[in-house]
Amino acid sequence: MEHNPAAAWFTQAAGAAQQQGAGNLLRIVLIVMILGCVLTAWFLLRGYKRKDD
């Protein structure tokens, strides 16, 4: 097992990310957007629940 400095590992990871394209980034952004919409809707709609006490 070779010992690679952190800078070399980072440049290899950045190079691999550039080759892959924006697919994973777009997927993450869409998932975060959907989760944010769901949480916002839940937060806003929970105030409309009526209590019959």
Biopython code that builds the backbone (N, CA, C, O; Angstrom):
import numpy as np
from Bio.PDB.StructureBuilder import StructureBuilder

atoms = [
    (1, "MET", "N", (0.847, -1.178, 0.000)),
    (1, "MET", "CA", (0.000, 0.000, 0.000)),
    (1, "MET", "C", (0.893, 1.242, 0.000)),
    (1, "MET", "O", (1.744, 1.410, 0.873)),
    (2, "GLU", "N", (0.689, 2.081, -0.963)),
    (2, "GLU", "CA", (1.500, 3.287, -1.067)),
    (2, "GLU", "C", (0.986, 4.370, -0.143)),
    (2, "GLU", "O", (-0.194, 4.423, 0.204)),
    (3, "HIS", "N", (1.914, 5.232, 0.242)),
    (3, "HIS", "CA", (1.517, 6.382, 1.046)),
    (3, "HIS", "C", (1.472, 7.597, 0.133)),
    (3, "HIS", "O", (2.501, 8.045, -0.372)),
    (4, "ASN", "N", (0.275, 8.124, -0.074)),
    (4, "ASN", "CA", (0.099, 9.318, -0.902)),
    (4, "ASN", "C", (-0.158, 10.502, -0.001)),
    (4, "ASN", "O", (-0.957, 10.416, 0.932)),
    (5, "PRO", "N", (0.516, 11.616, -0.270)),
    (5, "PRO", "CA", (0.208, 12.825, 0.508)),
    (5, "PRO", "C", (-1.243, 13.257, 0.290)),
    (5, "PRO", "O", (-1.864, 12.914, -0.716)),
    (6, "ALA", "N", (-1.753, 13.998, 1.230)),
    (6, "ALA", "CA", (-3.149, 14.426, 1.162)),
    (6, "ALA", "C", (-3.421, 15.259, -0.089)),
    (6, "ALA", "O", (-4.496, 15.153, -0.678)),
    (7, "ALA", "N", (-2.473, 16.074, -0.493)),
    (7, "ALA", "CA", (-2.673, 16.913, -1.674)),
    (7, "ALA", "C", (-2.809, 16.061, -2.930)),
    (7, "ALA", "O", (-3.624, 16.365, -3.802)),
    (8, "ALA", "N", (-2.015, 14.997, -3.027)),
    (8, "ALA", "CA", (-2.099, 14.129, -4.203)),
    (8, "ALA", "C", (-3.443, 13.395, -4.224)),
    (8, "ALA", "O", (-4.057, 13.243, -5.281)),
    (9, "TRP", "N", (-3.887, 12.948, -3.069)),
    (9, "TRP", "CA", (-5.186, 12.263, -2.994)),
    (9, "TRP", "C", (-6.314, 13.205, -3.389)),
    (9, "TRP", "O", (-7.248, 12.812, -4.088)),
    (10, "PHE", "N", (-6.219, 14.465, -2.931)),
    (10, "PHE", "CA", (-7.262, 15.448, -3.248)),
    (10, "PHE", "C", (-7.302, 15.743, -4.739)),
    (10, "PHE", "O", (-8.385, 15.861, -5.312)),
    (11, "THR", "N", (-6.157, 15.862, -5.369)),
    (11, "THR", "CA", (-6.142, 16.150, -6.805)),
    (11, "THR", "C", (-6.667, 14.953, -7.598)),
    (11, "THR", "O", (-7.336, 15.134, -8.615)),
    (12, "GLN", "N", (-6.375, 13.739, -7.148)),
    (12, "GLN", "CA", (-6.916, 12.560, -7.823)),
    (12, "GLN", "C", (-8.438, 12.513, -7.689)),
    (12, "GLN", "O", (-9.132, 12.181, -8.649)),
    (13, "ALA", "N", (-8.962, 12.842, -6.508)),
    (13, "ALA", "CA", (-10.408, 12.841, -6.292)),
    (13, "ALA", "C", (-11.075, 13.923, -7.130)),
    (13, "ALA", "O", (-12.141, 13.693, -7.701)),
    (14, "ALA", "N", (-10.459, 15.096, -7.211)),
    (14, "ALA", "CA", (-11.022, 16.183, -8.016)),
    (14, "ALA", "C", (-11.019, 15.810, -9.491)),
    (14, "ALA", "O", (-11.969, 16.124, -10.207)),
    (15, "GLY", "N", (-9.975, 15.150, -9.953)),
    (15, "GLY", "CA", (-9.914, 14.716, -11.348)),
    (15, "GLY", "C", (-10.991, 13.687, -11.659)),
    (15, "GLY", "O", (-11.605, 13.732, -12.724)),
    (16, "ALA", "N", (-11.221, 12.767, -10.741)),
    (16, "ALA", "CA", (-12.263, 11.763, -10.943)),
    (16, "ALA", "C", (-13.642, 12.412, -10.965)),
    (16, "ALA", "O", (-14.504, 11.996, -11.740)),
    (17, "ALA", "N", (-13.865, 13.415, -10.134)),
    (17, "ALA", "CA", (-15.152, 14.097, -10.105)),
    (17, "ALA", "C", (-15.399, 14.866, -11.406)),
    (17, "ALA", "O", (-16.532, 14.933, -11.882)),
    (18, "GLN", "N", (-14.350, 15.439, -11.976)),
    (18, "GLN", "CA", (-14.511, 16.173, -13.229)),
    (18, "GLN", "C", (-14.829, 15.226, -14.379)),
    (18, "GLN", "O", (-15.585, 15.584, -15.282)),
    (19, "GLN", "N", (-14.270, 14.040, -14.358)),
    (19, "GLN", "CA", (-14.541, 13.080, -15.424)),
    (19, "GLN", "C", (-15.973, 12.559, -15.353)),
    (19, "GLN", "O", (-16.575, 12.237, -16.378)),
    (20, "GLN", "N", (-16.507, 12.478, -14.160)),
    (20, "GLN", "CA", (-17.830, 11.889, -13.993)),
    (20, "GLN", "C", (-18.940, 12.838, -14.459)),
    (20, "GLN", "O", (-19.982, 12.381, -14.927)),
    (21, "GLY", "N", (-18.732, 14.122, -14.338)),
    (21, "GLY", "CA", (-19.740, 15.075, -14.768)),
    (21, "GLY", "C", (-20.603, 15.538, -13.614)),
    (21, "GLY", "O", (-20.276, 15.320, -12.447)),
    (22, "ALA", "N", (-21.718, 16.184, -13.957)),
    (22, "ALA", "CA", (-22.566, 16.807, -12.935)),
    (22, "ALA", "C", (-23.724, 15.913, -12.518)),
    (22, "ALA", "O", (-24.639, 16.393, -11.848)),
    (23, "GLY", "N", (-23.727, 14.652, -12.880)),
    (23, "GLY", "CA", (-24.849, 13.771, -12.574)),
    (23, "GLY", "C", (-25.091, 13.619, -11.083)),
    (23, "GLY", "O", (-26.221, 13.760, -10.616)),
    (24, "ASN", "N", (-24.036, 13.331, -10.335)),
    (24, "ASN", "CA", (-24.204, 13.141, -8.893)),
    (24, "ASN", "C", (-24.559, 14.440, -8.195)),
    (24, "ASN", "O", (-25.384, 14.452, -7.281)),
    (25, "LEU", "N", (-23.945, 15.530, -8.619)),
    (25, "LEU", "CA", (-24.255, 16.823, -8.015)),
    (25, "LEU", "C", (-25.718, 17.180, -8.247)),
    (25, "LEU", "O", (-26.400, 17.638, -7.330)),
    (26, "LEU", "N", (-26.197, 16.974, -9.458)),
    (26, "LEU", "CA", (-27.594, 17.263, -9.768)),
    (26, "LEU", "C", (-28.532, 16.384, -8.948)),
    (26, "LEU", "O", (-29.568, 16.845, -8.468)),
    (27, "ARG", "N", (-28.166, 15.124, -8.793)),
    (27, "ARG", "CA", (-28.972, 14.193, -8.005)),
    (27, "ARG", "C", (-29.060, 14.656, -6.549)),
    (27, "ARG", "O", (-30.134, 14.621, -5.949)),
    (28, "ILE", "N", (-27.943, 15.085, -5.987)),
    (28, "ILE", "CA", (-27.925, 15.546, -4.596)),
    (28, "ILE", "C", (-28.754, 16.818, -4.442)),
    (28, "ILE", "O", (-29.515, 16.955, -3.484)),
    (29, "VAL", "N", (-28.606, 17.748, -5.387)),
    (29, "VAL", "CA", (-29.365, 19.003, -5.328)),
    (29, "VAL", "C", (-30.863, 18.718, -5.402)),
    (29, "VAL", "O", (-31.642, 19.329, -4.670)),
    (30, "LEU", "N", (-31.274, 17.809, -6.267)),
    (30, "LEU", "CA", (-32.700, 17.486, -6.387)),
    (30, "LEU", "C", (-33.239, 16.835, -5.117)),
    (30, "LEU", "O", (-34.342, 17.159, -4.677)),
    (31, "ILE", "N", (-32.477, 15.929, -4.529)),
    (31, "ILE", "CA", (-32.915, 15.272, -3.291)),
    (31, "ILE", "C", (-33.047, 16.282, -2.163)),
    (31, "ILE", "O", (-34.024, 16.246, -1.416)),
    (32, "VAL", "N", (-32.077, 17.185, -2.028)),
    (32, "VAL", "CA", (-32.133, 18.198, -0.976)),
    (32, "VAL", "C", (-33.312, 19.141, -1.209)),
    (32, "VAL", "O", (-33.978, 19.545, -0.255)),
    (33, "MET", "N", (-33.575, 19.497, -2.473)),
    (33, "MET", "CA", (-34.714, 20.364, -2.772)),
    (33, "MET", "C", (-36.031, 19.704, -2.404)),
    (33, "MET", "O", (-36.902, 20.335, -1.804)),
    (34, "ILE", "N", (-36.179, 18.434, -2.762)),
    (34, "ILE", "CA", (-37.424, 17.728, -2.452)),
    (34, "ILE", "C", (-37.607, 17.592, -0.945)),
    (34, "ILE", "O", (-38.702, 17.818, -0.431)),
    (35, "LEU", "N", (-36.547, 17.225, -0.238)),
    (35, "LEU", "CA", (-36.645, 17.122, 1.226)),
    (35, "LEU", "C", (-36.965, 18.475, 1.856)),
    (35, "LEU", "O", (-37.734, 18.547, 2.814)),
    (36, "GLY", "N", (-36.386, 19.537, 1.329)),
    (36, "GLY", "CA", (-36.677, 20.874, 1.838)),
    (36, "GLY", "C", (-38.128, 21.259, 1.618)),
    (36, "GLY", "O", (-38.752, 21.857, 2.495)),
    (37, "CYS", "N", (-38.669, 20.924, 0.463)),
    (37, "CYS", "CA", (-40.088, 21.214, 0.189)),
    (37, "CYS", "C", (-41.002, 20.433, 1.117)),
    (37, "CYS", "O", (-41.986, 20.970, 1.624)),
    (38, "VAL", "N", (-40.677, 19.163, 1.339)),
    (38, "VAL", "CA", (-41.494, 18.338, 2.226)),
    (38, "VAL", "C", (-41.454, 18.878, 3.653)),
    (38, "VAL", "O", (-42.492, 18.983, 4.306)),
    (39, "LEU", "N", (-40.269, 19.218, 4.135)),
    (39, "LEU", "CA", (-40.157, 19.748, 5.500)),
    (39, "LEU", "C", (-40.847, 21.099, 5.639)),
    (39, "LEU", "O", (-41.467, 21.373, 6.666)),
    (40, "THR", "N", (-40.746, 21.948, 4.613)),
    (40, "THR", "CA", (-41.421, 23.245, 4.654)),
    (40, "THR", "C", (-42.938, 23.067, 4.660)),
    (40, "THR", "O", (-43.641, 23.743, 5.411)),
    (41, "ALA", "N", (-43.441, 22.160, 3.826)),
    (41, "ALA", "CA", (-44.888, 21.909, 3.798)),
    (41, "ALA", "C", (-45.357, 21.362, 5.143)),
    (41, "ALA", "O", (-46.403, 21.768, 5.648)),
    (42, "TRP", "N", (-44.592, 20.449, 5.718)),
    (42, "TRP", "CA", (-44.977, 19.892, 7.024)),
    (42, "TRP", "C", (-45.002, 20.996, 8.083)),
    (42, "TRP", "O", (-45.929, 21.062, 8.890)),
    (43, "PHE", "N", (-43.983, 21.864, 8.080)),
    (43, "PHE", "CA", (-43.904, 22.934, 9.079)),
    (43, "PHE", "C", (-45.069, 23.905, 8.930)),
    (43, "PHE", "O", (-45.648, 24.336, 9.926)),
    (44, "LEU", "N", (-45.415, 24.251, 7.691)),
    (44, "LEU", "CA", (-46.500, 25.207, 7.481)),
    (44, "LEU", "C", (-47.862, 24.586, 7.745)),
    (44, "LEU", "O", (-48.737, 25.240, 8.312)),
    (45, "LEU", "N", (-48.057, 23.337, 7.345)),
    (45, "LEU", "CA", (-49.374, 22.710, 7.469)),
    (45, "LEU", "C", (-49.667, 22.186, 8.874)),
    (45, "LEU", "O", (-50.827, 21.939, 9.204)),
    (46, "ARG", "N", (-48.649, 22.015, 9.700)),
    (46, "ARG", "CA", (-48.922, 21.501, 11.040)),
    (46, "ARG", "C", (-49.669, 22.521, 11.893)),
    (46, "ARG", "O", (-50.304, 22.153, 12.882)),
    (47, "GLY", "N", (-49.601, 23.789, 11.523)),
    (47, "GLY", "CA", (-50.324, 24.819, 12.252)),
    (47, "GLY", "C", (-51.816, 24.802, 11.969)),
    (47, "GLY", "O", (-52.595, 25.399, 12.713)),
    (48, "TYR", "N", (-52.225, 24.125, 10.900)),
    (48, "TYR", "CA", (-53.637, 24.084, 10.544)),
    (48, "TYR", "C", (-54.377, 22.912, 11.191)),
    (48, "TYR", "O", (-55.586, 22.759, 11.016)),
    (49, "LYS", "N", (-53.644, 22.093, 11.933)),
    (49, "LYS", "CA", (-54.301, 20.955, 12.596)),
    (49, "LYS", "C", (-55.207, 21.484, 13.687)),
    (49, "LYS", "O", (-54.781, 22.305, 14.498)),
    (50, "ARG", "N", (-56.440, 21.032, 13.722)),
    (50, "ARG", "CA", (-57.408, 21.523, 14.692)),
    (50, "ARG", "C", (-57.453, 20.588, 15.886)),
    (50, "ARG", "O", (-57.502, 19.367, 15.738)),
    (51, "LYS", "N", (-57.437, 21.166, 17.041)),
    (51, "LYS", "CA", (-57.571, 20.370, 18.276)),
    (51, "LYS", "C", (-58.993, 20.543, 18.787)),
    (51, "LYS", "O", (-59.484, 21.667, 18.897)),
    (52, "ASP", "N", (-59.653, 19.441, 19.100)),
    (52, "ASP", "CA", (-61.029, 19.465, 19.544)),
    (52, "ASP", "C", (-61.141, 19.398, 21.075)),
    (52, "ASP", "O", (-62.113, 18.859, 21.605)),
    (53, "ASP", "N", (-60.171, 19.932, 21.762)),
    (53, "ASP", "CA", (-60.190, 19.896, 23.236)),
    (53, "ASP", "C", (-61.149, 20.904, 23.797)),
    (53, "ASP", "O", (-61.291, 21.011, 25.015)),
]
sb = StructureBuilder()
sb.init_structure("model")
sb.init_model(0)
sb.init_chain("A")
sb.init_seg("    ")
for serial, (resi, resn, name, xyz) in enumerate(atoms, 1):
    if name == "N":
        sb.init_residue(resn, " ", resi, " ")
    sb.init_atom(name, np.array(xyz, "f"), 0.0, 1.0, " ", f" {name:<3s}", serial, name[0])
structure = sb.get_structure()
